[in-house]
Amino acid sequence: MHTRRIPALLSGLLLAGLAGTPATEAAPVPDLVTNGSLDVVAGRPAGWDLIDPTGEFFITFNPANPSSDGGAHFGIQDLDAFAPRHNAVGLRQVIDGLSVGARYTLSFESNEEHTNPNFLARWRVNFGDDEVFSTLTDTAWIQDSFDFTASASSQTLSFVATYLPGALPQILNIDGIHLTPTAVPLPGAAWLLLPALGGLLALGRRQAF
């Protein structure tokens, strides 16, 4: 009697697990950044604010060396020794629609150009109260990826160009900025049931004998 009920129970559990497993591919992950490709409107990257609107900046300093994102890219030059010239410091954008406590993945590409591109420049990245630094760069584009936890439904994402001694007058570029909900690798519900199903199956075999 019990040996007949156990296979039926196994089938019910398996079907319940499969019911929670998506039958089709997940919907595309939304990108919360506006104009992450840094396309230009009226001479400036649309959707972004310059941290110092009066400062200098570059749009696609070297078109012969594009990022994998292609198109325009944005750059800031180290002008510390060229007063009264000064740079725009960096870019920022307010990101809305965040879920407090949720994780988000930020990715972008950066490189440096001009007279001495030798791992002397990087971006200081702030998202809400969190701060990280990108990889030190040379002329090859490098992609960075960071995970953040949202502490508010609206947070400012900013990129500030920073330079090590000797970088003058390097140009630090950025392109291909994306901010998406962090993917959590959750196995299908049926996989979570496998240990329990194995135990029930073993029990059924013992009772059969």
N, C-alpha and C positions, 0 to 999 in steps of 0.2 A: 504493500500500500504506500509506504513512504517513498519507495523507489520510483513510483509513477509521479508522485507529486514533485519531486526534486527536479526532474527534467523540465516539467511545466514551469516551475519557479525560475529555473535558469533561463528559459525562453522569455519569461516575462521581464526579468531583470535586464536581459540583453536588449530587448525591444525598447525598454524604458531608456536605456543608455543611448541607443541609436536615435531615439526620438529627440534627444538633446544635442545630437551631432548635426551640424549644418550639412544639408544635402548639396548646396552650391557653394561657390567661392565667396569669400567675404567681400563686402562692399569696399571700394577704394578708401584708403585712409585719408581723412581730410587734412589739408595743409593750412595751417592757421596764419602763415605769413603772407602778407600782401606784397606782390611783386618781388619774390625771392630771387628772380633772375636779374633784378636791378635794371630793368628797361627804363629808358630815359624819356621824360616828358619835360619840355621847356628847359632842357639842360641839366635836370636833376633826376635822381631815381624816384619815380612815382611811388607814392605811398610811404615814403621815408622822410624823416626830418634830419637835417644836419644838426649835430650837437652845437656847433658854432656856425650859424648861418652866414656869417661874414667871412669865414675862412676859405682857404683854397682847397680844391680837391681835383681829382682826375677822373675822367670817364674813359675807360678802355685805353690805358696808357700805352699798351703794346698789343695792337690787334693781331699781330702775328703769333701771339702766345695766348690763345683763349683757354678758359677753363672748360671742363667737360660739359658745363651748362651752356656754353656758347653765348653769342650775343655780347651785350655790354657788360662791363664789370666796373666796380667802383674802387678808387684808390685814394690814399692819404699820404702826403709826403712829409718827411721829417724836416721841419723848418726851424728847429730850435736856434740855429746860428744865423738865421736870415731875417732878423727883426728889421723893420716892423712887419714883414710878411709873417703870416701865421696860417695854420691849416684849420680845416673844418672839424678836426678832432675825430669825428666818426659819424655813425648813423644810429638812429633809434626809431622804434615803432611801438605803439601801444597794441598789445595783443588782447583781444576780448574773447569771451566765450570759453574761458578755462573752467575746469571743474576742480574745486579746492581739494587738495589731497591726491589728485591724479598725477600720473607721471607723463612727461612729454620729452620727446627726443628732438634735439636741435642738431642739424648738420649744415655744413657750409664748406666752401673751398677758399683757400687763400694762397697767395704767393707774393714775392717781392721782386721789384725791378729797379733799374737805374744803374748806379755806379758800382755798388759793392753788395750784390745780393748773396749774402753768405750767412744765413740763419741768424739774422740780427733783428728781426721784426716779428711781431705777433699781435693778435687781437685780444684785448681784454673784453670779455663777454659778460654782461650782466643781464640776468632775467629775474625780475623781482628782487629779492634779497640775496640771490645766489650769484657768485662770481667765479668764472673759470678763465683760463688762458688757452689760446689756440697753440698749435705746434709752431715752433720757430721755422721760418720758411726760407726757401731760396726761389729761383725762377720756376722750378717745377711746382705745379699746383698740388696742394695737399688738402685732403678732406679730413675734417674733424667731426666728431659726433659726441654729444654730451646729453645726459639725462637730467631732467629737473623735476622737482615736485612743485606743483602750483600751490601757492599760499593764499591766492586771491583769484577772483574771477576775471580780473583785468590786471595785467602786468606789463611793464615796459621792457622790451628787448633792446639792448644797445650793444654796439661794437665800437670800441675805442682803440685807435692805433697806438701801439707802444713800441719803443725802440730800445735796443741795447747800445752801449757806447760803440761808436764806429759805424753806425747805420747811416749817418748823415751823408747825403740827402736821400735815403732810400724811399721808395714808394711802396706801400703795403696795400695790396689789392684784396678784394673779397667778391665772391659770386656764389650763386646756387644755394641760397639760404632757405632751409625748410624747417618747419616746426610741426611735428605730428604727435598724436597720442602714442605713447610707447607701446609697442607690440608685446603682449604677454603670451608666451607659448603655453597655452592651455590645451592639454590633450583632450580628445573627444571623451564624452561621459562614459562611453562603452569601455574605453581603456581603463578608466578609473575603477570599473567594476570587475575587471579580470581577476584580481586576487580573491575577491569574495566568490566569484563564480568557480574558480579552481577549487576552493575549499569545499563548496557545496557539492561539486562533482565528485571529489574524493570521498565525501561522506556518503553520497549515493552509491558509490561502488562498494564501500564497506558494507552497507546495509543490504546490497544485492546478494552478498555472500553470507 
